[in-house]
Structures are given as structure tokens and as C-alpha cells.
Amino acid sequence: MERAVATIDRAALVHNLARVRDLAPAGEIFAAVKADGYGHGVGVVASTLAEAGCDGFAVSSLEEALQLRWSGITQPIMTLSQPLSADVLEAMGEHAITPVIFERAHLAALADYRGPELAAWLKLDSGMHRLGFPAYEARALIADINAMARVRLAGCMTHLGCADDPRDPLTHHQLACFDEALSALDVPRSIANSAGVIAWPASHANRLRPGIMLYGSSPMIDRTSADLDLAPVMHLSAPLISRRDLGTGEPIGYGATWLTPEPMPIGVIGIGYGDGYPRHAPSGTPVAIGDAIVPLVGRVSMDMITVDLRAAPHAALGDRATLWGRGLPVDDVARAAGTIAYELFCRLTPRVRFDVL
């Protein structure tokens, strides 16, 4: 009886990439595969997307970029938040990795760079105030980069902070700020994350950087993955390892935080926070067994969770429960647990076995 298994569906990943192309057919697609492909296994994710025609990849760091190169990825790679130094730039030049410049120290390091020609993206802060130069400095910064001997400007980018909410005015402000900063400048542009791809056509520009939608989760606050025709790439399952019938008023789990309201069947599933299932998931968080959705009850333990089997009275030992995936959208679980799909995907531990379809 295998314990927690995460099955990665390559066909679903290809389907979601096609959805990006449907929504934004003109832009280059640079898939965000940072954090081990959002917890899905970057080797499988990147090779699948490369075979499906993805134009390039976006990662967080030089280490993540080199992992892709060493795994055989030849498409362009950009690093989104890598601090730059002489050693880092030397490695980037050697392996044709494109940095994103977001600090003045980066400019000094680039000015001293003497390796193979290096392309660099300039990040502008259009209103999110996380990384990037003030947008109004764009012209002067571009001039500085164009004056460097071994560096060329690949383009200018920004990041949208509230694109998941179509009613939030910040996105309109950011798009206007970015456009004004680059008015009359003929440079490639990159703006759209997943939410931008879906809801903000004006953000599509030259290069798209989709992330969470590729893995089958909706980035929007008002639209589900089903609404967007996104397919779940990860299916996380674990076995029912125990079941029993209890009477009324019996406590369940550590702290006795949940009491049986009536005589009822209780099941124990072999997954817990030691596998990366969220310990803070409250009673009521959905779990699927067969065609039934059953609620988690009591506290999450290191190795186990407990569920109310009244909606699945015929569930038997060894039956596999779905924690998220086909039949149970990860966004539903994340909402119940007060978190986001990104965190659920990324927090799985090495105890979970990964299979690939």
C-alpha cells in the first residue's frame, strides 16, 4: 500500500501551454519554472514544455538556470531575481543565461563584464514596489546599458501586482506607467504573468511569463480553473489506512478539537504535514474518495489526516484519496486552508513519491 504519490500529467501541461497560446497568440512564452517547476519537478516540466514548443524559461536564480542547462535545456533562460556579481555574470555568459537587472549594483557589475556578449533585461517598477528601477529612469538606464561594451539590452520588463483582480485599478496604473516610461522607445517588452495573459490583453507585449496557469491553477479571484479550461498537472493521492465507526461525542485527533456529532464512520488517510500537507488546514477542508467529497476533521498530524466518511460509507482500506488534482481542484483545497495553490505545490517533501504520466 503506497503512501503519498504525486502523479504529474505531461499531457495536462501541454494542454495548459496551448491555452496560453490561445489567449495570447503573438507573444513569446517564457514559462516560469522556478522553485523546481512550482514543486512539480523542473526536469519533467521543462523538457515537456520544450518539446511542446515553449520559447524559453524564467527561473529565480543562476543555480536554477544551470540546473536546466545541465538537464539538456537549450532554449533561452532568464533569471528573475538573481543578484549579479562578476562570478555570476561569468557563468551566465558561459551558459547563455539572461539576467534581469533590478539594482544599481548590477549596472556596475555589468560595466566591468568582459565575457561573451550578454543580453540583459531591465526591470522597471511600475507600481508594485518590490523589485526594479523607478520607471521614469528608463531612458537614462537604457542609455547606460547601450554604452556597455559586452552587454546588450534584451528588453524592458515589469511585474503586475494585482492582475488577479480585474476590478483593481492598480493594473491600469501600472500599464500606463510602463507605457509612458517607454514611449517612443523601440525596445521589446515583457509584462504579463498568468493573470495578465488571462485578463489583461494590453499586457501581452513581446514576451509572456506564465506560471501558475501552466500547472492548472487559476490565478484569478473570480474565475476557476474549469472556467479557464486549465487541466490539473499534479494529482496528489494517499491511501485510506484505517476506518472505524464511532459513537456520538467522540474526540478526533490531537487536542480533541473535533467531536463526532452522531454515530458515524471515520477514516484515516496516510498523508500529513511530514509530506507537505498543510498542518493549518482546518476541519472541513475537502478530500475526495471515489466520487465523494469528504471533509477533513480534527488536526493534521505528521503522518495522517482524519476524514468524515459519512459521504463515502463504502470506502475501504487501500482506497486512494485525492488530496488535490483530478476531481478536486487544488484551488478549492487552498481556499479552505487559507493559502494559495503555489504554496501547496511547493511545500511537498521528499517523502512524496513522484510518478509521471
C-alpha positions as CSV (number, residue, x, y, z in Angstrom):
1,M,0.0,0.0,0.0
2,E,1.9,3.1,-1.2
3,R,1.6,6.2,0.8
4,A,1.6,9.7,-0.7
5,V,2.1,9.8,-4.5
6,A,2.1,12.9,-6.8
7,T,1.4,12.0,-10.4
8,I,2.5,14.5,-12.9
9,D,0.4,14.6,-16.1
10,R,2.5,15.8,-19.0
11,A,-0.5,16.0,-21.4
12,A,-2.2,18.4,-19.0
13,L,0.9,20.6,-19.0
14,V,0.9,20.7,-22.8
15,H,-2.8,21.5,-22.8
16,N,-2.2,24.4,-20.5
17,L,0.6,25.7,-22.6
18,A,-1.8,25.6,-25.6
19,R,-4.3,27.7,-23.5
20,V,-1.6,30.4,-23.1
21,R,-1.1,30.5,-26.9
22,D,-4.9,30.6,-27.4
23,L,-5.2,33.7,-25.1
24,A,-2.0,35.4,-26.3
25,P,-1.0,34.1,-29.7
26,A,1.5,36.8,-30.6
27,G,4.0,36.8,-27.7
28,E,6.9,34.6,-26.9
29,I,6.2,32.2,-24.0
30,F,8.8,32.1,-21.3
31,A,7.4,29.5,-18.8
32,A,8.1,30.2,-15.1
33,V,9.6,27.0,-13.8
34,K,11.3,28.4,-10.6
35,A,11.1,26.5,-7.3
36,D,11.5,23.1,-9.0
37,G,8.8,23.8,-11.5
38,Y,6.4,25.1,-8.8
39,G,7.0,21.8,-7.0
40,H,6.2,19.6,-10.0
41,G,9.8,18.6,-10.8
42,V,11.6,21.0,-13.1
43,G,13.2,18.3,-15.2
44,V,9.9,16.9,-16.3
45,V,8.2,20.2,-16.6
46,A,10.9,21.9,-18.6
47,S,11.5,19.0,-21.0
48,T,7.8,18.6,-21.6
49,L,7.3,22.3,-22.3
50,A,10.4,22.5,-24.5
51,E,9.1,19.6,-26.6
52,A,5.7,21.4,-26.9
53,G,7.4,24.5,-28.3
54,C,7.8,26.8,-25.4
55,D,10.1,29.6,-26.4
56,G,12.1,29.8,-23.2
57,F,12.1,29.6,-19.4
58,A,12.1,32.0,-16.4
59,V,13.7,31.0,-13.2
60,S,14.7,32.7,-10.0
61,S,18.4,32.1,-9.7
62,L,21.6,31.2,-11.5
63,E,21.5,27.8,-9.7
64,E,18.1,27.1,-11.2
65,A,19.2,28.2,-14.6
66,L,22.2,25.9,-14.6
67,Q,20.1,23.0,-13.5
68,L,18.1,23.5,-16.7
69,R,21.2,23.7,-18.8
70,W,22.7,20.6,-17.2
71,S,19.5,18.7,-17.9
72,G,19.8,19.5,-21.6
73,I,17.5,22.5,-22.0
74,T,18.8,24.7,-24.9
75,Q,16.1,27.3,-25.0
76,P,16.8,30.8,-23.7
77,I,16.6,31.2,-19.9
78,M,16.2,34.4,-17.9
79,T,16.8,34.8,-14.2
80,L,14.2,36.9,-12.4
81,S,15.8,37.7,-9.0
82,Q,19.4,36.7,-9.1
83,P,21.9,39.3,-7.5
84,L,24.7,39.9,-10.0
85,S,28.4,39.8,-9.4
86,A,31.5,39.2,-11.5
87,D,31.4,35.5,-10.9
88,V,27.7,35.2,-11.5
89,L,28.0,37.1,-14.8
90,E,30.9,35.0,-15.9
91,A,28.7,31.9,-15.5
92,M,25.8,33.5,-17.2
93,G,27.9,34.5,-20.2
94,E,29.4,31.0,-20.5
95,H,25.9,29.3,-20.4
96,A,23.9,31.9,-22.4
97,I,21.7,32.9,-19.4
98,T,19.9,36.2,-19.5
99,P,19.9,38.2,-16.2
100,V,17.2,40.7,-15.2
101,I,18.8,43.9,-13.8
102,F,16.9,45.4,-10.9
103,E,19.6,47.1,-8.7
104,R,22.3,49.8,-9.3
105,A,25.0,47.4,-8.2
106,H,24.0,45.2,-11.2
107,L,24.9,48.1,-13.5
108,A,28.4,48.4,-12.0
109,A,29.0,44.6,-12.4
110,L,27.8,44.7,-16.0
111,A,30.0,47.6,-16.8
112,D,33.0,45.6,-15.8
113,Y,31.9,42.4,-17.6
114,R,34.3,41.2,-20.3
115,G,33.0,37.8,-21.2
116,P,30.9,36.7,-24.2
117,E,28.2,39.1,-25.2
118,L,25.4,39.1,-22.7
119,A,21.8,40.1,-23.1
120,A,20.1,41.6,-20.1
121,W,16.5,42.6,-19.3
122,L,15.9,45.9,-17.4
123,K,13.3,45.7,-14.8
124,L,11.2,48.8,-14.1
125,D,9.0,49.3,-11.1
126,S,5.6,50.4,-12.4
127,G,3.9,50.4,-9.0
128,M,4.3,47.0,-7.3
129,H,7.3,48.3,-5.4
130,R,9.1,45.0,-5.0
131,L,12.0,44.9,-7.5
132,G,13.0,47.3,-10.2
133,F,14.2,50.8,-11.0
134,P,11.8,53.7,-11.0
135,A,10.0,53.7,-14.3
136,Y,10.9,57.3,-15.0
137,E,14.6,56.4,-15.1
138,A,14.1,54.0,-18.1
139,R,15.7,56.2,-20.8
140,A,18.8,57.0,-18.8
141,L,19.2,53.4,-17.8
142,I,18.8,52.1,-21.3
143,A,21.5,54.6,-22.5
144,D,23.8,53.3,-19.8
145,I,23.3,49.7,-20.9
146,N,23.7,50.6,-24.6
147,A,27.1,52.1,-23.8
148,M,28.4,48.9,-22.3
149,A,30.9,47.0,-24.5
150,R,29.8,43.4,-23.9
151,V,26.2,43.8,-22.9
152,R,23.1,44.4,-25.0
153,L,19.6,45.3,-23.9
154,A,17.2,42.4,-24.4
155,G,14.2,44.5,-23.4
156,C,12.3,46.1,-20.5
157,M,10.0,44.3,-18.1
158,T,7.8,44.9,-15.2
159,H,5.6,42.8,-12.9
160,L,1.9,43.2,-12.2
161,G,0.8,43.2,-8.5
162,C,-3.0,42.9,-8.7
163,A,-3.7,41.5,-12.1
164,D,-5.7,38.6,-10.4
165,D,-8.5,41.1,-9.7
166,P,-9.9,42.7,-12.9
167,R,-11.5,45.4,-10.8
168,D,-8.4,46.6,-9.1
169,P,-7.2,50.0,-10.6
170,L,-3.5,49.3,-9.9
171,T,-3.1,47.3,-13.1
172,H,-4.4,50.1,-15.2
173,H,-1.9,52.4,-13.4
174,Q,1.0,50.0,-13.9
175,L,0.3,49.5,-17.6
176,A,0.1,53.3,-18.1
177,C,3.2,53.9,-16.1
178,F,5.2,51.3,-18.0
179,D,3.9,52.6,-21.4
180,E,4.7,56.2,-20.6
181,A,8.2,55.3,-19.4
182,L,9.0,53.6,-22.7
183,S,7.0,55.9,-25.1
184,A,8.7,56.3,-28.4
185,L,11.4,53.7,-27.4
186,D,11.6,50.7,-29.7
187,V,12.5,48.0,-27.1
188,P,11.0,44.6,-26.5
189,R,8.7,44.5,-23.5
190,S,7.6,41.8,-21.0
191,I,4.7,42.4,-18.6
192,A,2.2,39.5,-18.4
193,N,2.2,36.9,-15.7
194,S,-0.6,34.3,-15.8
195,A,-3.2,36.7,-14.7
196,G,-2.0,39.2,-17.3
197,V,-2.2,36.5,-20.0
198,I,-5.8,35.8,-19.0
199,A,-7.4,39.1,-18.1
200,W,-5.2,41.9,-19.5
201,P,-4.6,41.8,-23.2
202,A,-2.8,45.1,-23.1
203,S,-0.1,43.4,-21.0
204,H,0.8,40.7,-23.6
205,A,3.5,42.7,-25.3
206,N,6.5,40.7,-26.7
207,R,7.3,38.2,-24.0
208,L,4.8,36.4,-21.7
209,R,5.9,34.9,-18.4
210,P,3.1,32.5,-17.4
211,G,3.5,30.4,-14.2
212,I,0.7,29.1,-12.2
213,M,-1.8,28.6,-15.1
214,L,0.6,26.2,-16.7
215,Y,0.2,23.9,-13.7
216,G,-3.6,24.0,-13.9
217,S,-4.4,26.5,-11.1
218,S,-6.4,29.7,-11.8
219,P,-4.6,32.9,-10.9
220,M,-7.9,34.9,-10.9
221,I,-10.0,35.7,-7.9
222,D,-13.2,35.5,-10.0
223,R,-12.6,32.5,-12.3
224,T,-11.9,28.9,-11.6
225,S,-9.6,26.6,-13.5
226,A,-12.6,25.0,-15.0
227,D,-13.8,28.4,-16.2
228,L,-10.4,28.9,-17.9
229,D,-10.2,25.3,-19.3
230,L,-7.0,24.6,-17.4
231,A,-6.1,21.0,-16.6
232,P,-4.6,19.9,-13.3
233,V,-1.0,18.7,-13.8
234,M,-0.4,17.3,-10.3
235,H,-2.7,14.6,-8.8
236,L,-1.8,14.0,-5.2
237,S,-3.2,10.9,-3.6
238,A,-2.8,8.8,-0.4
239,P,-4.4,5.6,0.9
240,L,-7.1,5.1,3.4
241,I,-5.1,3.2,6.1
242,S,-7.8,2.8,8.8
243,R,-11.5,3.2,9.3
244,R,-13.8,2.8,12.3
245,D,-17.3,3.5,13.4
246,L,-17.6,5.8,16.4
247,G,-20.5,6.9,18.6
248,T,-21.7,10.4,19.3
249,G,-19.4,12.9,21.0
250,E,-16.1,11.1,20.4
251,P,-13.0,13.3,20.1
252,I,-10.8,13.1,17.0
253,G,-7.1,13.6,16.9
254,Y,-4.7,15.8,18.9
255,G,-6.3,18.4,21.1
256,A,-9.7,16.8,20.7
257,T,-10.7,19.8,18.6
258,W,-13.5,18.0,16.8
259,L,-16.2,15.8,18.2
260,T,-18.4,13.3,16.3
261,P,-21.9,14.9,16.1
262,E,-23.6,11.4,15.7
263,P,-22.7,7.8,15.2
264,M,-20.5,7.8,12.1
265,P,-17.6,6.3,10.2
266,I,-14.2,7.9,10.5
267,G,-11.3,7.3,8.1
268,V,-7.5,7.9,8.4
269,I,-5.5,8.8,5.3
270,G,-1.8,8.2,5.1
271,I,-0.5,11.8,4.5
272,G,0.3,14.6,6.9
273,Y,2.4,17.7,7.3
274,G,5.6,15.5,7.1
275,D,4.6,15.0,3.5
276,G,3.8,18.7,3.0
277,Y,0.1,18.6,3.5
278,P,-0.7,21.9,5.3
279,R,-0.9,21.5,9.0
280,H,-3.1,24.5,9.3
281,A,-5.8,23.0,7.1
282,P,-9.0,23.2,9.2
283,S,-11.8,20.8,9.7
284,G,-14.0,21.0,6.6
285,T,-11.1,21.1,4.1
286,P,-12.2,18.9,1.2
287,V,-10.7,15.5,0.4
288,A,-12.0,13.2,-2.4
289,I,-12.6,9.5,-2.1
290,G,-14.0,7.9,-5.2
291,D,-16.8,10.2,-6.4
292,A,-17.5,11.6,-2.9
293,I,-16.0,14.8,-1.3
294,V,-15.4,14.2,2.4
295,P,-14.3,16.8,5.0
296,L,-11.1,16.6,7.0
297,V,-11.9,16.5,10.7
298,G,-9.5,17.3,13.6
299,R,-5.9,18.4,13.4
300,V,-3.5,17.4,10.7
301,S,-0.8,15.1,12.1
302,M,2.7,14.5,10.8
303,D,1.8,11.3,9.0
304,M,-2.0,11.2,8.9
305,I,-5.2,13.1,8.4
306,T,-8.7,12.1,9.6
307,V,-11.8,12.4,7.5
308,D,-15.6,12.1,8.0
309,L,-16.7,9.2,5.8
310,R,-20.4,9.7,6.0
311,A,-20.5,10.8,2.4
312,A,-18.4,7.7,1.4
313,P,-19.7,4.9,3.6
314,H,-18.3,2.2,1.3
315,A,-14.7,3.4,1.3
316,A,-12.4,0.5,2.1
317,L,-8.9,0.1,3.3
318,G,-6.4,0.8,0.5
319,D,-8.8,3.1,-1.4
320,R,-6.8,6.1,-2.6
321,A,-8.0,9.5,-1.5
322,T,-7.3,12.6,-3.7
323,L,-5.8,15.5,-1.8
324,W,-5.9,17.7,-4.9
325,G,-5.9,17.1,-8.6
326,R,-8.4,15.3,-10.9
327,G,-11.9,15.6,-9.3
328,L,-10.7,18.1,-6.6
329,P,-9.2,21.4,-7.8
330,V,-6.2,22.5,-5.8
331,D,-7.7,26.0,-5.6
332,D,-10.6,24.5,-3.5
333,V,-8.2,23.0,-1.1
334,A,-6.0,26.1,-0.9
335,R,-9.1,28.3,-0.2
336,A,-10.2,26.1,2.6
337,A,-6.8,26.0,4.1
338,G,-6.4,29.8,3.8
339,T,-3.4,29.6,1.4
340,I,-2.7,29.5,-2.3
341,A,-2.1,26.7,-4.8
342,Y,1.6,27.9,-5.2
343,E,2.3,27.1,-1.6
344,L,0.6,23.7,-1.6
345,F,2.6,22.6,-4.7
346,C,5.9,23.9,-3.5
347,R,5.8,22.5,0.1
348,L,5.6,18.8,-0.8
349,T,8.5,16.9,0.9
350,P,10.8,14.1,-0.4
351,R,8.5,11.6,1.4
352,V,6.1,12.0,-1.5
353,R,6.8,9.7,-4.5
354,F,6.5,11.4,-7.9
355,D,5.2,9.5,-10.9
356,V,5.0,10.8,-14.5
357,L,2.2,10.1,-17.0
